[in-house]
Amino acid sequence: MSALRPNLNVIMPTPFFHHQFGGKITQAHLKRYERSPNWKKGCFRNRSVTKMMHLNIKDVPGFIAQQFTDIEIREPQQPIEIKGFSGADFDSIIDKPRFTWFGHSVALLKINGKNLLIDPMFGPDTSPVGPMRTKRFSENTLDLIDALPPIDAILFTHDHYDHLDYASMQKLKGKTDRYFTALGVGRHLERWGIPIQHITEFDWWDTLDFEGVKLTFTPSRHFSGRGLTDRSKCLWGGWVFQTTSHQIYWSGDGGYDTHFKEVGERFGAFDWMFAECGQYNEKWYQTHMNPEESIQAVLDAQAKIAIPYHWGGFALALHPWKDPVERFVAEAKRLDQTICTPKIGAIVTLGAEDLTGRWYEELE
């Protein structure tokens, strides 16, 4: 979602035609979207009735005032360091899945020997076109792109600024010729110079066998949009990765709903589930899970090990920056769910996970 907690570094608004907004919808795009069963009355819709904000007009002034309070606990006192990531080490020969989480929603996943980069927003700011900035907890993260190993494909869950970043895409161009996106996201990549023949768009439950990895795009309960006129004009969702030996689930952004049980029933137990956990608020509880719901989603999907993501990168909500992971850990312990909370930039291999490390406890 777009930034709700402003950094007080105010700048002039960016013109609406700025490249950050991505691609405009053409008639050809619209005809393709209208063929989707999830396109209704001019936009994509969630399977359950969903309201983005639960806010009365009389509550607006107080809500705005909250954005300027408790800033010191919503982000770390010092930048979170990302130390020692090596693309060569990540790419070393191994027959088990592995991943590196780079904070918030960026991850590099190796499965069946393929390097898959998910939601590669390495940029420093999730409000690039707004009057106020929302800075990243870690510094110089765009430089991490230079350290990545060869990329076989890049995948996108939806088009929000904290998942799809113009600056990152400019650095990533040329590093792969396969882009797998939610239906509608492709038009942004096209505008930014990615050849249309390199882009494959997915509707919910669409599948593709990518060189021994079966990809399935799964539903989530969320929304999309990058400008004033494109709300929910592209789809949103998660990804399932399957090989003959392993299954991994990336939940995508979104509120708790019945789709997690459906994913579990369709695909069975997962080796790992990356569960969205962070940037929640009672005002938008239908489009982002709280940590307790994240654990329930993991149980619904029948995952052996759960990894929380969508935290540790940006302050996009009012909660303290550690709140998502601390509540996730507590609820997992209560319900006896195995979890892994890897340090940002660490290489994690299936079967060798650190299941007890709590690196964030050392930070303020």
C-alpha positions in Angstrom: 0.0 0.0 0.0 1.1 3.6 -0.4 2.8 5.3 2.5 0.5 6.5 5.4 3.2 7.5 7.8 5.0 10.5 6.4 8.6 11.3 6.8 8.7 15.1 7.5 10.9 15.8 4.5 8.2 17.6 2.4 8.8 18.1 -1.3 6.8 19.5 -4.2 4.4 17.0 -5.8 5.5 15.1 -8.9 3.5 15.9 -12.1 0.9 13.2 -12.9 2.7 12.3 -16.2 5.8 11.3 -14.3 7.2 7.9 -15.3 6.8 6.6 -11.7 3.0 6.3 -12.4 3.7 3.6 -14.9 1.7 2.7 -17.9 -1.8 4.0 -18.9 -4.6 1.6 -19.8 -5.2 1.3 -23.5 -8.2 -0.1 -25.2 -6.2 -3.3 -25.9 -5.4 -3.6 -22.2 -9.0 -3.0 -21.2 -10.3 -5.7 -23.6 -7.9 -8.2 -22.0 -8.9 -7.3 -18.5 -12.6 -7.5 -19.2 -12.1 -11.2 -20.1 -11.1 -11.9 -16.5 -13.9 -13.3 -14.2 -12.4 -11.0 -11.6 -13.0 -7.8 -13.5 -16.4 -6.4 -12.6 -18.0 -2.9 -13.1 -14.8 -1.4 -14.4 -12.1 -2.8 -12.1 -10.8 -5.9 -10.5 -12.7 -7.1 -7.4 -11.9 -9.2 -4.4 -13.8 -12.4 -3.9 -15.2 -11.1 -0.6 -16.7 -7.7 -0.1 -13.8 -5.5 0.9 -13.6 -1.9 2.1 -10.1 -0.3 1.9 -10.6 2.2 4.7 -13.0 2.1 7.6 -12.9 5.8 8.5 -15.7 8.2 9.2 -15.3 11.8 8.0 -15.4 13.1 11.5 -12.4 10.9 12.3 -10.2 12.2 9.5 -8.5 15.1 11.4 -7.5 12.8 14.3 -6.3 10.2 11.9 -4.1 12.7 10.1 -2.7 13.9 13.4 -1.7 10.4 14.3 0.7 10.3 11.3 2.9 12.8 13.1 3.1 11.1 16.5 5.3 8.3 17.9 7.6 8.5 14.9 10.6 7.4 17.0 9.1 4.0 17.6 7.8 3.3 14.1 11.3 3.1 12.6 14.6 1.9 14.0 16.8 4.5 15.7 19.7 3.5 13.4 19.6 2.1 9.8 19.3 -1.7 9.6 22.5 -2.9 8.1 22.5 -5.5 5.4 25.9 -7.2 5.7 27.7 -9.8 3.6 25.2 -10.9 0.9 27.1 -12.7 -1.8 25.5 -13.6 -5.1 28.2 -16.2 -5.7 27.5 -17.9 -2.3 23.7 -17.8 -3.0 24.3 -19.3 -6.4 26.6 -22.1 -5.2 25.5 -25.6 -6.3 22.8 -27.1 -4.0 19.8 -29.3 -4.6 17.6 -27.7 -1.9 15.6 -24.5 -2.1 17.1 -21.4 -0.5 16.2 -17.7 -0.2 17.4 -14.3 0.9 15.0 -11.7 2.3 16.1 -8.1 1.7 13.5 -6.5 4.0 9.8 -5.6 3.5 8.7 -7.6 0.5 11.8 -8.3 -1.6 13.1 -11.8 -1.7 15.4 -13.9 -3.9 14.3 -17.5 -4.1 16.3 -20.4 -5.6 14.2 -23.5 -6.4 15.0 -26.3 -8.8 18.2 -24.3 -9.7 16.2 -21.3 -10.8 16.8 -17.8 -9.3 13.5 -16.1 -8.9 13.4 -12.4 -7.7 10.1 -11.5 -6.1 8.7 -7.9 -5.8 12.2 -6.3 -6.3 11.5 -2.9 -4.7 15.1 -2.1 -3.6 14.5 1.7 -3.7 14.9 4.1 -0.8 11.3 5.5 -0.7 7.8 4.2 -1.1 6.3 7.7 -1.7 8.2 8.8 -4.9 5.3 10.8 -6.3 3.9 12.3 -3.1 4.5 15.5 -1.2 6.1 13.6 1.6 8.7 10.8 1.7 8.7 7.4 3.4 12.3 6.3 3.7 13.6 2.8 3.9 15.1 1.4 7.2 18.2 0.3 5.3 20.6 2.4 3.2 22.0 2.0 -0.3 19.7 -0.9 -1.1 19.7 -0.2 -4.8 23.4 -1.3 -4.7 22.3 -4.8 -3.8 21.1 -5.3 -7.4 24.7 -5.2 -8.5 25.5 -8.1 -6.1 22.7 -10.4 -7.3 23.5 -13.6 -9.1 22.1 -14.2 -12.6 18.3 -14.0 -12.5 16.1 -16.5 -14.3 12.8 -14.6 -13.8 11.3 -11.6 -11.9 7.8 -11.9 -10.3 5.4 -9.3 -9.1 2.4 -9.6 -6.8 0.8 -6.2 -7.6 1.7 -2.7 -8.5 1.9 -0.7 -5.3 5.0 1.5 -4.8 6.4 -0.7 -2.0 6.5 -3.7 -4.4 7.2 -2.2 -7.8 9.8 0.5 -8.1 10.9 2.5 -11.2 14.5 3.0 -10.1 14.9 -0.7 -9.3 13.5 -1.7 -12.6 15.9 0.5 -14.5 18.8 -1.2 -12.8 17.3 -4.7 -13.3 16.6 -4.2 -17.0 18.7 -6.6 -19.1 19.3 -9.0 -16.2 16.5 -11.4 -17.3 14.1 -11.8 -20.2 11.3 -13.4 -18.2 8.8 -11.3 -16.1 5.8 -12.9 -14.5 3.2 -10.5 -13.2 -0.3 -10.1 -11.9 -2.8 -9.3 -14.7 -2.4 -5.6 -15.5 1.1 -5.0 -14.0 2.7 -5.6 -17.4 1.7 -2.3 -18.7 4.0 -0.5 -16.2 6.9 -2.7 -17.3 6.1 -2.0 -21.0 6.3 1.8 -20.3 9.6 1.4 -18.6 11.2 -0.4 -21.5 10.6 -4.1 -20.9 9.7 -5.8 -24.2 6.1 -7.1 -24.2 7.3 -10.5 -25.4 9.2 -10.9 -22.2 6.2 -10.4 -20.0 3.6 -13.1 -18.9 0.6 -11.9 -17.0 -1.4 -14.2 -14.7 -5.0 -14.2 -13.5 -5.9 -16.0 -10.3 -5.2 -19.7 -10.5 -3.3 -19.4 -13.8 -0.4 -21.8 -14.0 2.9 -22.1 -16.0 5.6 -24.7 -16.0 8.8 -22.6 -16.0 11.7 -25.0 -16.6 10.7 -27.5 -14.0 9.1 -25.0 -11.6 5.3 -24.9 -11.7 4.1 -21.3 -11.0 0.5 -20.6 -9.8 -0.8 -17.2 -9.2 -3.2 -17.3 -6.2 -5.9 -15.0 -4.9 -5.4 -12.5 -2.1 -7.6 -9.8 -0.5 -6.1 -6.5 -1.4 -6.2 -3.7 -4.1 -3.8 -2.0 -6.5 -3.0 1.3 -8.1 -0.2 3.9 -8.6 -2.1 7.1 -9.5 -5.3 9.0 -9.1 -7.3 7.1 -11.7 -6.1 3.5 -11.8 -7.4 2.1 -8.4 -7.8 -1.7 -8.8 -7.0 -1.6 -12.5 -4.5 -4.4 -12.2 -4.8 -7.6 -10.2 -3.1 -8.6 -6.9 -2.2 -12.0 -5.5 0.4 -14.5 -4.3 2.5 -17.2 -5.8 2.9 -20.9 -5.3 6.1 -22.6 -6.5 6.1 -26.4 -7.0 8.7 -28.9 -8.1 8.6 -32.7 -7.9 10.2 -32.4 -4.4 9.2 -29.1 -2.9 6.4 -26.6 -2.5 6.6 -22.9 -1.4 3.9 -20.3 -0.9 4.3 -16.5 -1.1 1.1 -15.1 0.3 1.0 -11.7 -1.4 -0.4 -8.6 0.4 -3.9 -8.8 1.7 -6.4 -9.3 4.5 -7.3 -12.7 6.0 -9.9 -14.6 4.0 -10.9 -18.1 2.9 -8.3 -18.3 0.1 -5.7 -19.5 2.5 -7.6 -22.7 3.2 -8.3 -23.1 -0.5 -4.6 -22.9 -1.3 -3.9 -25.4 1.4 -6.5 -27.8 0.1 -5.4 -27.5 -3.5 -1.6 -27.9 -2.9 -1.2 -29.6 0.5 1.7 -29.0 2.9 4.3 -26.3 2.0 7.9 -26.5 3.0 7.9 -22.7 3.5 5.2 -20.1 3.6 6.2 -16.4 3.3 3.3 -14.7 5.2 2.5 -11.0 4.9 2.9 -9.5 8.4 3.1 -5.8 8.8 1.6 -2.4 7.9 -1.7 -3.2 9.5 -4.2 -1.0 11.2 -7.8 -1.4 12.4 -8.8 1.2 9.7 -7.8 -1.1 6.9 -8.1 -4.5 8.5 -9.7 -6.1 5.5 -6.7 -5.4 3.2 -3.8 -6.3 5.5 -3.5 -9.1 8.1 -2.5 -8.5 11.7 0.2 -11.0 13.0 -2.2 -13.3 14.6 -4.2 -13.6 11.4 -0.9 -14.2 9.6 -0.2 -17.3 11.7 -3.8 -18.5 11.2 -3.2 -18.1 7.4 -0.1 -20.3 7.7 -2.1 -23.0 9.6 -4.8 -22.8 6.9 -2.3 -23.2 4.1 -0.7 -26.2 6.0 2.9 -24.8 5.9 5.7 -26.5 7.8 7.8 -23.3 8.4 6.5 -19.8 8.2 8.5 -16.7 7.4 7.0 -13.2 8.1 7.6 -10.5 5.5 6.2 -7.0 4.8 8.0 -5.6 7.8 11.6 -4.4 8.5 11.6 -2.0 5.6 9.2 0.9 5.8 6.9 2.5 8.3 3.6 2.4 6.4 1.4 2.1 9.4 1.2 3.4 13.0 2.5 0.4 14.8 6.0 0.1 16.3 8.5 -1.3 13.7 9.1 -4.5 15.7 5.4 -5.1 16.5 4.7 -7.4 13.5 7.5 -9.9 14.2 7.1 -9.8 18.0 3.4 -10.6 17.7 4.1 -13.2 15.0 6.6 -15.0 17.2 4.3 -15.0 20.2 1.3 -16.3 18.3 3.4 -19.0 16.6 4.6 -20.2 20.0 1.1 -20.2 21.3 -0.2 -22.4 18.4 3.0 -24.5 18.1 3.8 -23.3 14.5 7.4 -23.5 13.4 8.8 -20.2 12.1 12.0 -18.6 10.8 12.8 -14.9 11.2 15.9 -14.5 9.1 18.2 -11.5 9.3 17.9 -9.2 6.3 20.4 -10.3 3.7 21.0 -13.7 5.2 21.1 -16.8 2.9 18.7 -19.5 4.2 18.7 -23.1 2.9 15.9 -25.6 3.4 16.7 -27.9 6.2 19.3 -25.6 7.7 17.1 -22.7 8.9 17.9 -20.8 12.1 14.5 -21.3 13.9 15.4 -19.5 17.1 17.4 -16.4 15.9 15.8 -13.0 16.9 18.3 -10.5 15.4 15.9 -7.5 15.7 16.0 -7.8 19.6 19.4 -6.2 19.5 18.1 -3.1 17.7 16.2 -0.1 19.0 
